[in-house]
């Protein structure tokens, strides 16, 4: 699925795993996840689950941009493999859990605008890593990218440009393409 964000002329895309429809005619975004953990999975409230939540919210936003009525409630269908099984015997056993999540997509458009600004810069800008959209891992990567960008600017001022600095300039553009399931790209000028 895709939607052209007209103010930035950027195309946002995503690949929704499944759509359900409720009695009110609203589409419900469903995402399938799988793992093999000993503990039961009943909620997704770890810090690293923030990416899962953003993924659902982007899908909800994309559907709304395409004129669909979308339920604020989305679901993960989580398959937890039995990691404690004595034998594999060509059979995988899963415990299935359905987890509801009330998404909000009001953050998507400001982040598209910020992505466009970042793409238009000659060097990457240091992210506002206190923004709750970032996990601790993303904050660490953003901080490293900011340090590389600062080195890049310092090196350019001295007339030097090494491989790490070139990498810093290119990597911020690649990261904006997003992870699994979707991302943003610049369309026609």
C-alpha positions as CSV (number, residue, x, y, z in Angstrom):
1,X,0.0,0.0,0.0
2,X,1.2,3.5,-0.6
3,X,0.2,7.1,-0.2
4,X,1.8,10.3,-1.7
5,X,2.4,12.9,1.0
6,X,1.7,15.9,-1.2
7,X,3.3,18.6,1.0
8,X,6.7,16.8,0.7
9,X,6.1,14.9,-2.6
10,X,7.3,11.8,-0.7
11,X,5.8,8.4,-1.3
12,X,5.1,6.4,1.9
13,X,4.7,2.7,1.5
14,X,3.9,-0.3,3.7
15,X,3.0,-4.0,3.4
16,X,0.2,-4.9,5.7
17,X,0.0,-8.5,6.8
18,X,-3.8,-8.7,7.1
19,X,-6.9,-6.6,7.2
20,X,-10.1,-7.5,9.1
21,X,-13.4,-5.6,9.0
22,X,-15.5,-4.9,12.0
23,X,-19.3,-4.5,12.2
24,X,-19.0,-0.7,11.7
25,X,-17.3,-1.3,8.3
26,X,-13.9,-0.1,9.6
27,X,-10.7,-1.8,8.5
28,X,-8.6,-3.4,11.3
29,X,-4.8,-3.6,10.8
30,X,-3.4,-7.0,11.8
31,X,0.3,-7.8,12.0
32,X,1.7,-11.3,12.5
33,X,4.7,-11.8,14.7
34,X,6.6,-15.0,15.7
35,X,9.3,-15.9,18.2
36,X,10.3,-18.8,20.5
37,X,10.3,-17.7,24.1
38,X,9.7,-19.7,27.3
39,X,7.5,-16.9,28.7
40,X,3.9,-16.3,27.6
41,X,3.5,-13.3,25.4
42,X,0.5,-11.3,26.6
43,X,1.5,-7.7,25.9
44,X,4.0,-5.8,23.9
45,X,5.3,-3.2,26.3
46,X,9.0,-3.6,26.2
47,X,11.0,-0.6,24.9
48,X,11.9,-2.4,21.7
49,X,8.2,-3.1,21.0
50,X,7.9,0.6,20.1
51,X,8.8,-0.2,16.5
52,X,6.0,-2.7,16.3
53,X,3.6,0.0,17.5
54,X,4.9,2.5,15.0
55,X,4.6,-0.1,12.2
56,X,0.8,-0.6,12.9
57,X,0.3,3.2,13.2
58,X,1.9,3.8,9.8
59,X,-0.3,1.2,8.3
60,X,-3.4,2.9,9.8
61,X,-2.2,6.2,8.5
62,X,-1.6,4.8,5.0
63,X,-5.1,3.3,4.9
64,X,-6.7,6.6,6.1
65,X,-4.7,8.5,3.4
66,X,-6.3,6.2,0.9
67,X,-9.8,7.1,2.1
68,X,-10.6,4.0,4.2
69,X,-12.4,4.1,7.5
70,X,-9.9,2.6,9.9
71,X,-10.5,1.3,13.4
72,X,-8.2,2.8,16.0
73,X,-7.7,-0.7,17.4
74,X,-5.2,-2.9,15.6
75,X,-4.0,-6.4,16.5
76,X,-0.9,-8.5,16.6
77,X,-1.4,-12.2,16.1
78,X,1.7,-13.6,18.0
79,X,2.9,-17.1,17.4
80,X,5.3,-18.2,20.2
81,X,7.2,-21.3,19.3
82,X,7.7,-24.1,21.9
83,X,11.4,-23.7,22.5
84,X,11.4,-26.3,25.3
85,X,10.3,-29.2,23.0
86,X,12.5,-32.3,23.4
87,X,12.4,-33.0,19.7
88,X,11.7,-31.2,16.5
89,X,10.3,-34.2,14.6
90,X,9.5,-32.0,11.6
91,X,6.7,-30.3,13.6
92,X,6.7,-26.8,15.1
93,X,4.3,-26.1,17.9
94,X,3.1,-22.6,18.6
95,X,1.1,-20.9,21.3
96,X,-1.0,-18.3,19.6
97,X,-2.0,-15.0,21.3
98,X,-4.0,-12.1,19.9
99,X,-3.0,-8.7,21.4
100,X,-5.0,-5.6,20.9
101,X,-3.4,-2.1,20.5
102,X,-5.1,1.3,20.1
103,X,-2.9,3.1,17.7
104,X,-2.5,6.8,17.0
105,X,-1.0,8.1,13.8
106,X,-0.8,11.9,14.6
107,X,3.0,11.6,14.8
108,X,3.4,10.3,11.2
109,X,3.0,13.5,9.2
110,X,5.5,15.5,11.3
111,X,8.0,12.8,10.9
112,X,7.6,12.7,7.2
113,X,8.2,16.4,7.1
114,X,11.4,15.9,9.3
115,X,12.5,13.1,7.0
116,X,12.2,15.4,4.0
117,X,14.2,18.1,5.7
118,X,16.9,15.5,6.6
119,X,17.1,14.3,3.0
120,X,17.5,17.9,1.7
121,X,20.5,18.6,4.1
122,X,24.0,18.1,2.8
123,X,24.9,16.3,6.1
124,X,22.7,14.5,8.5
125,X,21.3,16.5,11.4
126,X,21.5,15.2,15.0
127,X,18.2,13.7,15.8
128,X,16.1,14.8,18.8
129,X,16.9,11.5,20.5
130,X,14.7,12.3,23.5
131,X,11.7,11.9,21.1
132,X,9.8,8.8,22.4
133,X,9.7,7.5,18.8
134,X,13.3,6.3,19.3
135,X,14.2,3.2,21.2
136,X,17.4,3.1,23.2
137,X,19.2,1.4,20.3
138,X,17.9,4.0,17.9
139,X,19.1,6.7,20.3
140,X,22.6,5.2,20.4
141,X,22.7,4.9,16.5
142,X,21.4,8.5,16.2
143,X,24.1,9.8,18.6
144,X,26.8,7.9,16.7
145,X,25.5,9.4,13.4
146,X,25.5,12.8,15.0
147,X,29.2,12.4,16.1
148,X,30.1,11.2,12.6
149,X,28.3,14.2,11.0
150,X,30.1,16.6,13.3
151,X,33.4,15.0,12.3
152,X,32.4,15.2,8.7
153,X,31.7,19.0,9.0
154,X,35.0,19.5,10.9
155,X,36.9,17.5,8.2
156,X,35.3,19.4,5.4
157,X,36.2,22.7,7.0
158,X,39.9,21.5,7.1
159,X,39.6,20.2,3.5
160,X,39.7,16.5,4.6
161,X,37.2,13.8,3.9
162,X,37.7,10.2,4.9
163,X,35.7,7.0,4.3
164,X,33.9,7.2,7.7
165,X,32.7,10.7,6.9
166,X,31.5,9.6,3.4
167,X,29.6,6.7,5.1
168,X,28.0,9.1,7.6
169,X,26.6,11.2,4.8
170,X,25.2,8.2,2.9
171,X,23.9,6.1,5.8
172,X,21.4,8.7,7.0
173,X,19.6,8.5,3.7
174,X,19.5,4.7,3.6
175,X,18.1,4.5,7.2
176,X,15.2,6.7,6.2
177,X,14.0,4.0,3.9
178,X,12.8,2.2,7.1
179,X,12.9,-1.3,8.2
180,X,10.7,-4.2,7.4
181,X,7.4,-3.5,5.9
182,X,7.7,0.1,4.6
183,X,9.4,3.4,4.3
184,X,9.6,6.7,2.5
185,X,11.0,7.7,-0.9
186,X,11.3,10.9,-2.7
187,X,9.1,11.1,-5.9
188,X,9.3,13.6,-8.7
189,X,10.8,17.0,-8.2
